[in-house]
Amino acid sequence: MSSKIEFGCLPTAIGTMPHTDPEEACSLVAKYLPVLPAWPQLPKRSNLENMYIQFSEGFPGAVLDGDKIYVERPADFDSQLEQLYTAYLENNPDSYAISAEYAAGLHAFLALKQEPPNMVKGQITGPISWGLCITDSEHRGILYDELLAEAAAKFLRLKAMWQERFLSTISPDTIIFVDEPYLTSLGSAFVAVPDEQVTVLLEEVFCGIDGLRGVHCCGSTDWSLLLRSSTDVLSFDAYNYADSLSCYPAEVEAFLERGSTIAWGIVPNDEEALAGESLSSLYDRLGEAMAPFTRDGIPFKQLVAQGLLTPSCGLASVSPEAAIQALELLAELSVKLRSKYTI
């Protein structure tokens, strides 16, 4: 990103919704997030919309077995791999489109009749999380197979590229989040992935995105790794894990100084927690999440200017009624902040 973009704490979504009707989900997104809408992923509609299966169409050797996916090496595996690398070298994602069967919300989103938004948001599962959940013939994550890990990153880059071009018919300005829930396990005994591999694979996917690039992690991780990356937006669960980011004040300051944005996931995606919150309580909680950075010299108005507001993660785990409540609170909180601190 060459210059500072100030979202002024506009609201947007992480992705998943609890609905099974794509038109209904898209209508809610358009109603509550009209300026920066995000297409809804609908895992309760079909297992094909599971965040790992959803972006698997066309991967060499991919086999879908119910709600699981794994990679075999059939007789034509090498030719499938060659096709992938040819498309990658030619920057041609057409053979790796995301179909309506796998992403009904994405295609319904395109057909929605609404005022053109200022910007539109998409999302894709990141190479670390995808590579750990998709397994090989030995039931290991393909991330531990050098050939398959590299192929996965190139494949997801093409998927992100196709999605961005698809969304650009709604708005020429796009932002694509790379969702990486498994980054919370980095450094544990269960995920032996070196930092260098994380960086290389993430940057491979980022390089397929011409517009703004975001990365989302819904837990605690080594934030310095992501703050040093080429991402334009760092999205995190500020409702539950605000303290984890506050451990990196210098890195956050440098991140903001280069013009980047923090997406504060301040509205909980837990139904019980959501029931106990109000506009006032979330406003105070966001202030508490930002306070450590203001004490380190970052002006509060800058944090608001270079901020986005989101739910803490996707909303598929709550009821449709609770999802509406979350979006209402999100939109109201944005209005309150913007009216007080922005023009």
DOROLUM-410966 format. One record per residue (C-alpha): residue number from 1; residue in one letter; x, z, y. Coordinates in steps of 0.5 Angstrom, whole numbers. Each point is the difference from the previous one (the first is absolute). Layout:
# DOROLUM-410966
{k:NUM r:a c1:X c3:Z c2:Y}
...
This chain:
# DOROLUM-410966
{k:1 r:m c1:0 c3:0 c2:0}
{k:2 r:s c1:3 c3:-2 c2:6}
{k:3 r:s c1:-4 c3:4 c2:5}
{k:4 r:k c1:-4 c3:6 c2:1}
{k:5 r:i c1:-7 c3:0 c2:-2}
{k:6 r:e c1:-4 c3:5 c2:2}
{k:7 r:f c1:-7 c3:1 c2:-4}
{k:8 r:g c1:-2 c3:6 c2:3}
{k:9 r:c c1:-2 c3:4 c2:-6}
{k:10 r:l c1:-5 c3:-6 c2:-2}
{k:11 r:p c1:-4 c3:2 c2:-6}
{k:12 r:t c1:1 c3:-4 c2:-7}
{k:13 r:a c1:0 c3:1 c2:-7}
{k:14 r:i c1:5 c3:1 c2:-6}
{k:15 r:g c1:-4 c3:-5 c2:-5}
{k:16 r:t c1:-5 c3:3 c2:-5}
{k:17 r:m c1:-7 c3:1 c2:1}
{k:18 r:p c1:-5 c3:3 c2:-6}
{k:19 r:h c1:-5 c3:-5 c2:1}
{k:20 r:t c1:-2 c3:-6 c2:-5}
{k:21 r:d c1:-3 c3:-4 c2:5}
{k:22 r:p c1:6 c3:-4 c2:3}
{k:23 r:e c1:-5 c3:-2 c2:6}
{k:24 r:e c1:-2 c3:7 c2:1}
{k:25 r:a c1:7 c3:2 c2:0}
{k:26 r:c c1:2 c3:-5 c2:5}
{k:27 r:s c1:-6 c3:2 c2:5}
{k:28 r:l c1:2 c3:7 c2:0}
{k:29 r:v c1:7 c3:-2 c2:2}
{k:30 r:a c1:-2 c3:-5 c2:5}
{k:31 r:k c1:-5 c3:5 c2:3}
{k:32 r:y c1:5 c3:6 c2:1}
{k:33 r:l c1:7 c3:-4 c2:0}
{k:34 r:p c1:-2 c3:-6 c2:4}
{k:35 r:v c1:7 c3:-1 c2:4}
{k:36 r:l c1:4 c3:1 c2:-6}
{k:37 r:p c1:-4 c3:-1 c2:-6}
{k:38 r:a c1:3 c3:1 c2:-7}
{k:39 r:w c1:-3 c3:-4 c2:-6}
{k:40 r:p c1:-2 c3:5 c2:-6}
{k:41 r:q c1:2 c3:0 c2:-7}
{k:42 r:l c1:-5 c3:2 c2:-4}
{k:43 r:p c1:3 c3:3 c2:-7}
{k:44 r:k c1:-7 c3:3 c2:-2}
{k:45 r:r c1:-3 c3:-7 c2:0}
{k:46 r:s c1:5 c3:-3 c2:-5}
{k:47 r:n c1:6 c3:3 c2:-4}
{k:48 r:l c1:3 c3:-7 c2:3}
{k:49 r:e c1:0 c3:4 c2:7}
{k:50 r:n c1:5 c3:5 c2:-2}
{k:51 r:m c1:6 c3:0 c2:4}
{k:52 r:y c1:5 c3:-2 c2:-5}
{k:53 r:i c1:-5 c3:-5 c2:-4}
{k:54 r:q c1:-3 c3:-3 c2:7}
{k:55 r:f c1:7 c3:-4 c2:2}
{k:56 r:s c1:2 c3:-2 c2:-7}
{k:57 r:e c1:-3 c3:-7 c2:-1}
{k:58 r:g c1:5 c3:-5 c2:-2}
{k:59 r:f c1:6 c3:5 c2:-1}
{k:60 r:p c1:4 c3:-3 c2:-6}
{k:61 r:g c1:-2 c3:3 c2:-7}
{k:62 r:a c1:-5 c3:5 c2:3}
{k:63 r:v c1:-5 c3:2 c2:-5}
{k:64 r:l c1:-6 c3:4 c2:2}
{k:65 r:d c1:-3 c3:5 c2:-5}
{k:66 r:g c1:-6 c3:4 c2:3}
{k:67 r:d c1:2 c3:4 c2:6}
{k:68 r:k c1:8 c3:-1 c2:-2}
{k:69 r:i c1:5 c3:-6 c2:1}
{k:70 r:y c1:6 c3:-1 c2:-3}
{k:71 r:v c1:5 c3:-6 c2:-1}
{k:72 r:e c1:2 c3:-4 c2:-6}
{k:73 r:r c1:5 c3:-6 c2:0}
{k:74 r:p c1:-4 c3:-5 c2:-3}
{k:75 r:a c1:3 c3:-7 c2:-2}
{k:76 r:d c1:-1 c3:-3 c2:7}
{k:77 r:f c1:2 c3:6 c2:3}
{k:78 r:d c1:6 c3:-3 c2:3}
{k:79 r:s c1:-4 c3:-6 c2:3}
{k:80 r:q c1:-5 c3:5 c2:3}
{k:81 r:l c1:6 c3:4 c2:3}
{k:82 r:e c1:3 c3:-7 c2:2}
{k:83 r:q c1:-6 c3:-2 c2:4}
{k:84 r:l c1:0 c3:7 c2:3}
{k:85 r:y c1:7 c3:-1 c2:3}
{k:86 r:t c1:-2 c3:-7 c2:2}
{k:87 r:a c1:-6 c3:2 c2:4}
{k:88 r:y c1:5 c3:6 c2:3}
{k:89 r:l c1:5 c3:-5 c2:2}
{k:90 r:e c1:-5 c3:-4 c2:3}
{k:91 r:n c1:-4 c3:5 c2:4}
{k:92 r:n c1:-6 c3:-3 c2:-4}
{k:93 r:p c1:-5 c3:6 c2:-2}
{k:94 r:d c1:-6 c3:-5 c2:-1}
{k:95 r:s c1:1 c3:1 c2:-8}
{k:96 r:y c1:0 c3:8 c2:1}
{k:97 r:a c1:-7 c3:1 c2:4}
{k:98 r:i c1:-4 c3:6 c2:-1}
{k:99 r:s c1:-7 c3:-2 c2:-3}
{k:100 r:a c1:-7 c3:2 c2:2}
{k:101 r:e c1:0 c3:3 c2:-7}
{k:102 r:y c1:6 c3:5 c2:1}
{k:103 r:a c1:-2 c3:1 c2:7}
{k:104 r:a c1:-7 c3:-1 c2:2}
{k:105 r:g c1:1 c3:4 c2:7}
{k:106 r:l c1:5 c3:-4 c2:2}
{k:107 r:h c1:-4 c3:-7 c2:-1}
{k:108 r:a c1:-6 c3:4 c2:3}
{k:109 r:f c1:4 c3:2 c2:6}
{k:110 r:l c1:1 c3:-7 c2:2}
{k:111 r:a c1:-7 c3:-2 c2:-1}
{k:112 r:l c1:-2 c3:6 c2:5}
{k:113 r:k c1:-4 c3:-2 c2:6}
{k:114 r:q c1:3 c3:4 c2:6}
{k:115 r:e c1:4 c3:-1 c2:6}
{k:116 r:p c1:7 c3:-2 c2:-1}
{k:117 r:p c1:4 c3:7 c2:0}
{k:118 r:n c1:7 c3:1 c2:4}
{k:119 r:m c1:4 c3:0 c2:-7}
{k:120 r:v c1:-2 c3:1 c2:-7}
{k:121 r:k c1:3 c3:4 c2:-6}
{k:122 r:g c1:2 c3:-2 c2:-7}
{k:123 r:q c1:3 c3:4 c2:-5}
{k:124 r:i c1:4 c3:-1 c2:-7}
{k:125 r:t c1:3 c3:5 c2:-5}
{k:126 r:g c1:8 c3:0 c2:1}
{k:127 r:p c1:5 c3:-2 c2:-5}
{k:128 r:i c1:2 c3:7 c2:-2}
{k:129 r:s c1:-7 c3:3 c2:-1}
{k:130 r:w c1:-2 c3:-7 c2:-4}
{k:131 r:g c1:7 c3:0 c2:-3}
{k:132 r:l c1:-1 c3:7 c2:-3}
{k:133 r:c c1:-7 c3:-1 c2:-2}
{k:134 r:i c1:0 c3:-7 c2:-3}
{k:135 r:t c1:4 c3:1 c2:-7}
{k:136 r:d c1:4 c3:-4 c2:-5}
{k:137 r:s c1:0 c3:-1 c2:-7}
{k:138 r:e c1:3 c3:7 c2:-1}
{k:139 r:h c1:-5 c3:3 c2:4}
{k:140 r:r c1:5 c3:1 c2:6}
{k:141 r:g c1:-1 c3:-2 c2:7}
{k:142 r:i c1:2 c3:-7 c2:2}
{k:143 r:l c1:4 c3:3 c2:6}
{k:144 r:y c1:5 c3:3 c2:-5}
{k:145 r:d c1:1 c3:-8 c2:-3}
{k:146 r:e c1:5 c3:-3 c2:5}
{k:147 r:l c1:-3 c3:-7 c2:-1}
{k:148 r:l c1:-8 c3:2 c2:0}
{k:149 r:a c1:2 c3:5 c2:6}
{k:150 r:e c1:2 c3:-6 c2:5}
{k:151 r:a c1:-5 c3:-4 c2:-3}
{k:152 r:a c1:-5 c3:5 c2:2}
{k:153 r:a c1:2 c3:0 c2:7}
{k:154 r:k c1:0 c3:-7 c2:1}
{k:155 r:f c1:-7 c3:-1 c2:-3}
{k:156 r:l c1:-2 c3:6 c2:5}
{k:157 r:r c1:3 c3:-4 c2:6}
{k:158 r:l c1:-4 c3:-6 c2:-2}
{k:159 r:k c1:-6 c3:4 c2:-1}
{k:160 r:a c1:1 c3:3 c2:7}
{k:161 r:m c1:1 c3:-7 c2:3}
{k:162 r:w c1:-6 c3:-3 c2:-3}
{k:163 r:q c1:-4 c3:6 c2:3}
{k:164 r:e c1:2 c3:0 c2:7}
{k:165 r:r c1:-1 c3:-7 c2:0}
{k:166 r:f c1:-7 c3:1 c2:-3}
{k:167 r:l c1:-1 c3:5 c2:5}
{k:168 r:s c1:2 c3:-4 c2:6}
{k:169 r:t c1:-6 c3:-4 c2:0}
{k:170 r:i c1:-4 c3:6 c2:3}
{k:171 r:s c1:6 c3:2 c2:5}
{k:172 r:p c1:7 c3:-3 c2:1}
{k:173 r:d c1:2 c3:7 c2:1}
{k:174 r:t c1:1 c3:4 c2:-7}
{k:175 r:i c1:3 c3:6 c2:-3}
{k:176 r:i c1:2 c3:1 c2:-7}
{k:177 r:f c1:1 c3:7 c2:-3}
{k:178 r:v c1:4 c3:0 c2:-6}
{k:179 r:d c1:-3 c3:6 c2:-4}
{k:180 r:e c1:5 c3:5 c2:-4}
{k:181 r:p c1:-3 c3:6 c2:-3}
{k:182 r:y c1:6 c3:1 c2:-5}
{k:183 r:l c1:5 c3:1 c2:6}
{k:184 r:t c1:-2 c3:7 c2:-1}
{k:185 r:s c1:3 c3:0 c2:-7}
{k:186 r:l c1:7 c3:-2 c2:3}
{k:187 r:g c1:6 c3:5 c2:-2}
{k:188 r:s c1:-4 c3:3 c2:-6}
{k:189 r:a c1:1 c3:0 c2:-7}
{k:190 r:f c1:-5 c3:-5 c2:-1}
{k:191 r:v c1:2 c3:-5 c2:5}
{k:192 r:a c1:7 c3:-2 c2:-1}
{k:193 r:v c1:0 c3:-6 c2:6}
{k:194 r:p c1:6 c3:0 c2:4}
{k:195 r:d c1:-1 c3:0 c2:8}
{k:196 r:e c1:3 c3:-7 c2:0}
{k:197 r:q c1:-4 c3:-3 c2:-5}
{k:198 r:v c1:-6 c3:3 c2:4}
{k:199 r:t c1:2 c3:-3 c2:7}
{k:200 r:v c1:2 c3:-7 c2:-3}
{k:201 r:l c1:-7 c3:-1 c2:-4}
{k:202 r:l c1:-4 c3:2 c2:6}
{k:203 r:e c1:4 c3:-4 c2:5}
{k:204 r:e c1:-1 c3:-6 c2:-5}
{k:205 r:v c1:-8 c3:1 c2:1}
{k:206 r:f c1:1 c3:1 c2:8}
{k:207 r:c c1:3 c3:-7 c2:0}
{k:208 r:g c1:-6 c3:-3 c2:-2}
{k:209 r:i c1:-4 c3:3 c2:6}
{k:210 r:d c1:0 c3:-4 c2:7}
{k:211 r:g c1:-4 c3:5 c2:3}
{k:212 r:l c1:0 c3:7 c2:1}
{k:213 r:r c1:3 c3:4 c2:-6}
{k:214 r:g c1:-2 c3:7 c2:-3}
{k:215 r:v c1:1 c3:5 c2:-5}
{k:216 r:h c1:-4 c3:5 c2:-3}
{k:217 r:c c1:1 c3:6 c2:-4}
{k:218 r:c c1:-5 c3:6 c2:-1}
{k:219 r:g c1:5 c3:5 c2:-2}
{k:220 r:s c1:6 c3:3 c2:2}
{k:221 r:t c1:7 c3:-4 c2:-1}
{k:222 r:d c1:6 c3:-2 c2:3}
{k:223 r:w c1:-2 c3:-2 c2:7}
{k:224 r:s c1:6 c3:-2 c2:2}
{k:225 r:l c1:1 c3:-6 c2:-5}
{k:226 r:l c1:-7 c3:-3 c2:3}
{k:227 r:l c1:2 c3:2 c2:7}
{k:228 r:r c1:6 c3:-4 c2:0}
{k:229 r:s c1:-3 c3:-6 c2:-3}
{k:230 r:s c1:-3 c3:-6 c2:3}
{k:231 r:t c1:-7 c3:2 c2:0}
{k:232 r:d c1:-4 c3:0 c2:7}
{k:233 r:v c1:-5 c3:6 c2:-3}
{k:234 r:l c1:1 c3:6 c2:-4}
{k:235 r:s c1:-6 c3:3 c2:-3}
{k:236 r:f c1:-1 c3:6 c2:-3}
{k:237 r:d c1:-4 c3:6 c2:-1}
{k:238 r:a c1:0 c3:4 c2:6}
{k:239 r:y c1:-6 c3:5 c2:-3}
{k:240 r:n c1:4 c3:3 c2:-6}
{k:241 r:y c1:7 c3:-2 c2:2}
{k:242 r:a c1:2 c3:0 c2:7}
{k:243 r:d c1:5 c3:5 c2:-1}
{k:244 r:s c1:4 c3:-5 c2:-4}
{k:245 r:l c1:1 c3:-5 c2:5}
{k:246 r:s c1:2 c3:5 c2:5}
{k:247 r:c c1:6 c3:2 c2:-4}
{k:248 r:y c1:3 c3:-7 c2:3}
{k:249 r:p c1:-1 c3:1 c2:8}
{k:250 r:a c1:6 c3:-5 c2:2}
{k:251 r:e c1:-2 c3:-5 c2:-5}
{k:252 r:v c1:-7 c3:0 c2:3}
{k:253 r:e c1:3 c3:-1 c2:7}
{k:254 r:a c1:4 c3:-5 c2:-2}
{k:255 r:f c1:-6 c3:-4 c2:-4}
{k:256 r:l c1:-4 c3:1 c2:7}
{k:257 r:e c1:5 c3:-2 c2:4}
{k:258 r:r c1:1 c3:-7 c2:-3}
{k:259 r:g c1:-8 c3:-1 c2:1}
{k:260 r:s c1:-3 c3:2 c2:-6}
{k:261 r:t c1:-6 c3:4 c2:-2}
{k:262 r:i c1:-2 c3:6 c2:-4}
{k:263 r:a c1:-7 c3:-1 c2:-4}
{k:264 r:w c1:-2 c3:8 c2:0}
{k:265 r:g c1:-5 c3:1 c2:-6}
{k:266 r:i c1:-4 c3:5 c2:3}
{k:267 r:v c1:-7 c3:0 c2:-3}
{k:268 r:p c1:0 c3:3 c2:-7}
{k:269 r:n c1:-2 c3:-5 c2:-6}
{k:270 r:d c1:-2 c3:6 c2:-4}
{k:271 r:e c1:-7 c3:2 c2:0}
{k:272 r:e c1:0 c3:7 c2:1}
{k:273 r:a c1:5 c3:0 c2:5}
{k:274 r:l c1:-4 c3:-5 c2:4}
{k:275 r:a c1:-6 c3:4 c2:0}
{k:276 r:g c1:4 c3:6 c2:3}
{k:277 r:e c1:2 c3:-5 c2:6}
{k:278 r:s c1:-2 c3:-2 c2:7}
{k:279 r:l c1:2 c3:-4 c2:6}
{k:280 r:s c1:3 c3:6 c2:3}
{k:281 r:s c1:3 c3:3 c2:-6}
{k:282 r:l c1:4 c3:-7 c2:-2}
{k:283 r:y c1:2 c3:-1 c2:8}
{k:284 r:d c1:3 c3:7 c2:-1}
{k:285 r:r c1:3 c3:-1 c2:-6}
{k:286 r:l c1:3 c3:-7 c2:2}
{k:287 r:g c1:3 c3:4 c2:6}
{k:288 r:e c1:3 c3:5 c2:-5}
{k:289 r:a c1:3 c3:-6 c2:-4}
{k:290 r:m c1:3 c3:-3 c2:7}
{k:291 r:a c1:3 c3:6 c2:3}
{k:292 r:p c1:6 c3:1 c2:-4}
{k:293 r:f c1:2 c3:-7 c2:3}
{k:294 r:t c1:-2 c3:2 c2:7}
{k:295 r:r c1:4 c3:6 c2:-1}
{k:296 r:d c1:6 c3:-5 c2:-1}
{k:297 r:g c1:-1 c3:-3 c2:6}
{k:298 r:i c1:-5 c3:-6 c2:-2}
{k:299 r:p c1:-5 c3:0 c2:5}
{k:300 r:f c1:-7 c3:1 c2:-3}
{k:301 r:k c1:-3 c3:-6 c2:4}
{k:302 r:q c1:6 c3:-4 c2:-3}
{k:303 r:l c1:-3 c3:2 c2:-7}
{k:304 r:v c1:-7 c3:-2 c2:2}
{k:305 r:a c1:2 c3:-7 c2:3}
{k:306 r:q c1:5 c3:-1 c2:-6}
{k:307 r:g c1:-5 c3:2 c2:-5}
{k:308 r:l c1:-6 c3:-2 c2:-5}
{k:309 r:l c1:-5 c3:4 c2:-3}
{k:310 r:t c1:-2 c3:0 c2:-8}
{k:311 r:p c1:-3 c3:4 c2:-5}
{k:312 r:s c1:5 c3:4 c2:-4}
{k:313 r:c c1:0 c3:-6 c2:-6}
{k:314 r:g c1:-6 c3:-4 c2:-3}
{k:315 r:l c1:-7 c3:2 c2:0}
{k:316 r:a c1:-2 c3:-2 c2:-7}
{k:317 r:s c1:1 c3:7 c2:-2}
{k:318 r:v c1:-6 c3:2 c2:4}
{k:319 r:s c1:-8 c3:-2 c2:0}
{k:320 r:p c1:-2 c3:-5 c2:4}
{k:321 r:e c1:-3 c3:5 c2:5}
{k:322 r:a c1:6 c3:4 c2:1}
{k:323 r:a c1:4 c3:-7 c2:1}
{k:324 r:i c1:-5 c3:-1 c2:6}
{k:325 r:q c1:1 c3:7 c2:2}
{k:326 r:a c1:8 c3:-1 c2:0}
{k:327 r:l c1:-1 c3:-7 c2:4}
{k:328 r:e c1:-4 c3:3 c2:5}
{k:329 r:l c1:5 c3:6 c2:1}
{k:330 r:l c1:5 c3:-5 c2:0}
{k:331 r:a c1:-3 c3:-4 c2:6}
{k:332 r:e c1:-2 c3:6 c2:4}
{k:333 r:l c1:7 c3:3 c2:0}
{k:334 r:s c1:3 c3:-7 c2:2}
{k:335 r:v c1:-5 c3:0 c2:6}
{k:336 r:k c1:1 c3:7 c2:2}
{k:337 r:l c1:8 c3:-1 c2:0}
{k:338 r:r c1:0 c3:-7 c2:3}
{k:339 r:s c1:-5 c3:2 c2:6}
{k:340 r:k c1:4 c3:6 c2:1}
{k:341 r:y c1:7 c3:-3 c2:0}
{k:342 r:t c1:0 c3:-8 c2:0}
{k:343 r:i c1:-3 c3:-5 c2:5}
